[in-house]
Amino acid sequence: MLQNEHAVKVKYGWIKLTYSKKGVSRISFPVKRKIVFVNKNIPQCIKKLEKDLQIYFSGKKTKFSCAFDFGMFTDFQVRVWKAAKNIPYGETRSYSYIAKKIEKPGSARAVGNALGKNPCPIIIPCHRVIKNDGTIGGFSGGRGWKKKLLELERSK
């Protein structure tokens, strides 16, 4: 399926949105500099997502409502991401909590692997998933970004 890209300026720099007709398929950050894209027909849902991301990075609670295009991922991964999406703003849950939520107790490591492949961080807030002992664990954008996102949410 044809993929398009759009750059969004937020407080911490640039974010690249990749999307298809079905919805957003990937969020990449941080992007070192603005990337110029020629697509002039940006769908309304992507324009709204741009505004939502700017609001989020300004430190305000935001509910993302965009559609996703996850056709190339496994059912298990999508189930993990849907469970992570339900973690409230400013709160955290453990990998084992997510495993139990998707009715796969004992699969905390597999949950971590699925979250590591999350193509849409922030919208699917995998940064809100931590280890049972309260330490932050990994993050596709790096632990520094995970800490920054958790601090951003806890500051409000």
C-alpha positions in Angstrom: 0.0 0.0 0.0 1.2 3.5 -0.9 2.8 5.3 2.1 3.0 9.1 2.5 5.1 11.1 5.0 4.6 14.3 6.9 6.8 16.2 9.3 5.5 17.8 12.5 7.4 20.4 14.6 7.0 19.9 18.4 8.7 21.3 21.4 11.6 18.8 21.2 12.2 18.9 17.5 10.7 17.2 14.4 8.6 14.0 14.2 8.0 12.1 11.0 4.5 10.6 10.4 4.2 7.8 7.9 0.6 7.0 6.8 -1.6 5.3 4.2 -5.2 5.7 3.3 -6.0 3.4 6.3 -4.3 5.6 8.8 -1.0 6.3 10.5 1.5 3.4 10.2 4.7 4.8 11.8 5.9 7.7 14.0 9.6 8.4 13.9 11.3 10.7 16.4 13.5 12.5 17.0 14.2 13.5 13.4 17.4 15.7 13.3 15.9 18.3 10.9 12.7 19.1 9.0 12.2 16.8 6.1 10.4 18.3 3.2 7.6 16.2 1.8 5.8 17.1 -1.4 2.4 15.6 -0.5 -0.1 18.5 -0.5 -3.2 16.4 0.1 -2.7 15.7 3.8 -5.7 13.8 5.2 -7.7 15.5 7.9 -6.8 12.8 10.4 -3.1 13.5 9.9 -3.6 17.2 10.3 -5.5 16.5 13.6 -2.7 14.1 14.7 -0.2 16.9 14.1 -2.2 19.3 16.3 -2.6 16.5 19.0 1.1 15.9 19.0 1.9 19.6 19.4 -0.6 19.7 22.3 0.9 16.6 23.9 4.4 17.9 23.7 3.3 21.2 25.3 2.6 19.2 28.4 -1.2 18.9 28.1 -3.2 15.7 28.3 -4.2 14.6 24.9 -6.4 11.8 23.6 -5.2 10.6 20.2 -8.0 9.3 18.0 -6.3 8.6 14.7 -6.8 5.4 12.7 -3.9 2.9 12.4 -2.6 0.9 9.5 -1.1 -2.1 11.2 -1.7 -4.7 8.4 1.9 -6.0 8.5 2.0 -6.9 12.2 1.0 -9.9 14.1 -2.2 -10.3 16.1 -0.2 -10.6 19.3 1.6 -7.3 18.7 -1.6 -5.5 17.9 -3.3 -6.9 21.0 -0.3 -5.7 23.2 -0.5 -2.2 21.6 -4.2 -2.0 22.1 -3.7 -2.9 25.8 -0.9 -0.3 26.1 -3.1 2.3 24.4 -5.6 2.0 27.4 -3.0 3.0 30.0 -4.2 6.4 31.3 -2.1 9.6 30.8 0.5 10.0 33.6 0.2 6.5 34.8 2.3 3.3 34.3 1.7 -0.4 34.1 4.0 -3.4 34.1 4.9 -5.7 31.3 3.3 -8.5 33.3 0.1 -6.4 33.7 -0.2 -6.1 29.9 0.5 -9.9 29.6 -2.4 -10.6 31.9 -4.6 -8.0 30.2 -4.3 -9.8 26.9 -4.8 -13.2 28.6 -1.3 -14.3 28.1 0.1 -14.5 31.7 3.8 -15.3 31.8 4.5 -13.6 28.5 5.9 -10.4 29.9 9.1 -10.8 27.8 7.1 -11.3 24.6 5.1 -8.2 25.6 8.3 -6.2 25.9 9.4 -7.4 22.5 6.1 -6.4 21.0 6.3 -3.0 22.6 9.9 -2.6 21.2 8.4 -3.0 17.8 5.6 -0.4 18.4 5.6 1.7 15.2 3.6 4.5 16.8 5.2 5.5 20.1 3.4 8.3 22.0 0.0 7.5 20.4 0.4 3.9 21.6 2.1 4.9 24.9 4.6 2.1 25.3 6.6 4.5 27.4 4.0 4.0 30.1 5.0 0.3 30.5 7.7 -0.4 33.1 9.2 -3.3 34.9 7.6 -4.9 37.9 10.3 -3.4 40.2 9.4 0.1 39.0 12.4 0.7 36.8 11.7 2.0 33.3 12.9 -0.8 31.1 13.6 -0.2 27.4 12.1 2.0 24.8 12.4 2.2 21.0 13.4 5.8 21.2 15.9 5.2 24.0 15.6 5.3 27.7 16.3 9.0 27.8 13.2 9.6 25.7 11.2 7.3 27.8 12.2 9.2 31.0 11.4 12.5 29.2 7.9 11.4 28.2 7.1 10.1 31.6 8.3 13.3 33.2 6.3 15.3 30.7 3.1 13.5 31.7 3.8 13.5 35.4 4.4 17.3 35.4 0.7 18.0 34.9 
